[in-house]
Amino acid sequence: MNVVTAGNEKLSEALKLLEEAAKEKKGELQNMLQGKYSHLKEALIDKEEDIAHALLAAKKQAMKAAVQASEIGTERVREIATDVDKQVRENPWPYISGVALGSLLIGYILGRSK
């Protein structure tokens, strides 16, 4: 019976030692994980700021491109209007007849629907 009791005591001592070692390692693991997570959190905050700056820069660039496209479009419309005006002043009769024909067709279509 002494052999069984001695074996149980040794087993109990071994379990206590393992439990103490586990508690020590648990603290170390928690500290290590907290340190890694704090670094991860700091990195995410830094990246968030970088992304915000990049989005702001992209927004500014898009606004510049939109303004430039608007200016180019306005300029092109003015050029076309000037060309049409020149052509109408040089030879107005085809345009007058085209407007008269279009008006006649619209009047016919509207008059017929009643």
PyMOL commands that set and color helices and strands:
alter all, ss='L'
color gray80, all
select helices_A, chain A and resi 2-90+93-112
alter helices_A, ss='H'
color red, helices_A
deselect
rebuild
show_as cartoon
